[in-house]
Amino acid sequence: MPVDVIAIEGISYSYGGIEVLSDVSFSMQRGDYIGLVGPNGSGKSTLIRLILGLVSPARGSIRIFGLPNTGFRDRGRIGYVPQKINFFNPHFPSTVAEVVGLGLVNDSRRKTAGGSTGQAVEHALDLVGISHLRKTLIGDLSGGQQQRVFIARALVSNPELLILDEPTTALDPETRDNFFNLLHQLNHANRVSIILVTHDIGSIGAFASKLLYLDKKVVFYGSFDEFCLSAHMTSVFGPSSQHIICHKHG
Amino acid sequence: MHIGFLEFLGYGFIQRALIAGSFIGLICSILGVVLVLRRLSLIGDGLSHVTFGGVALGLFLNVYPLYVSLPVVVCSSLGILRLADRARMYGDAAIGIVSSVGIAVGVMLASIGGGFNIDLFSYLFGNILSISGTEVAASIVLSVLVLATVAFYFNEILSITFDEEFARASGIDADRINAILVILTGITVVLTMKVVGIMLTSALLILPAATAFQFARGFRNAMAISAVTSVISVLCGITASVVLNLPTGASIVLLNACFFLAAFLYKRFSGRRSLPAA
């Protein structure tokens, strides 16, 4: 029986006495592409931080590739694109290649296999179409280009699980479409498991295999088609939006 | 005073000052790049104030000040981290608390001890020309220790400096790296006290890095430019101070400031820019 990529059971988490996640459970199998949606403050980013081991749940358990996430050391198997790209220092004197290489710092698989860092960085830059920017300073790029650098940093370790927290907010429509096509290709061709936090529900319908609707607890978890047919769709987005979103998907 | 360059280099006190000053300038410039980018520039200032308390304690106890101030400053640097973490405050407030306590302890001990105010004054403004052979050896050993540690953890340091949350998500033990960085900073600040004095320590951490950021194209490149700037400033500052009979610490800091100003003006008026993003 294959091991779940992620298995979460009954986790809760509070900030300053206010519960932001309550009794959340779900599992993810290899090759799943989950769109994680929910209103602002619904706990999406907190859930991501819990999965990554940045914070610990008050209750419940999280297992990554069959291991408790607190003891999970093989971090190169996970690629992560954080939400707050604007929080980095724009005057940081690092080149694009240097930043992308940071995705390999703790990759124990590469250290064991002795793979070339330079080749991995080049490959990741090629994937997101910014090889020509490898020597440019990160602060000299546009917001969209910087976002592609952070996506390359997540891909450089050739991860089996990609976690992306609203990665398309700074991208123009063409780059965003190319990005979704890249994710689709990674998911289909390489069976990379993906969790995508987004407000763009239409893109989830077009690409993701599952939808997880979170509002401090799991409101819905299943396929997009099931979501369209469920009462949750109309209660969350309204009857007119249901027609637009689900029709676009169809 | 007119002496030849070789004759100048022949003096033992000059040799000791140039050697120790170069090593200490080197570690200041390397750590300075990290501290400035992490917006922790003032930790050097805060720890230098703690050094003042440590030196006063050493003089009060009649123990060589370096032996007392080194453990005091290293413990204080870890205290700043712990205070920021546990007392729910930003790092600058924790630095302010620890540094003001350091100054207060120093002033109190100087007042009680009475007779060592003149010695304390020499530590406030530094006197690299009076550095002893033992101090030179200690400076070299501790500088090599700092450089080797930075080299060993280079990728981890770069990662948490650029994006600490991503570094933690990558499995890097950011708390351990932060603790290592503040300990190294504490050691560096104590050594720097002899070169430029407690009052000017933070300048030797900040100015070479600030100069490097005007031109650097990469994190390693920034460290290299910062190192070259700092070592040249120390060597030329010591030489100028002896030849022109000027205070050594102030000469080194003002030379560093001149380098920064020149780099800033050159970048501003030459139109030198980074490669355009395509």
Interface residues (C-beta under 8 A of the other chain):
Chain A: L52 G53 L54 F72 R73 R75 I78 Y80 P82 K84 F87 F88 N89 H91 F92 P93 S94 T95 E98 V99 L102 G103 V105 N106 H132 L133 K135 T136 L137 G139 D140 L141 S142 Q145 R153
Chain B: L37 R39 N155 E156 L158 S159 T161 F162 D163 E165 F166 A167 R168 A169 S170 G171 I172 A212 F213 A216 R217 G218 F219 N221 A222 S274 L275 P276 A277 A278
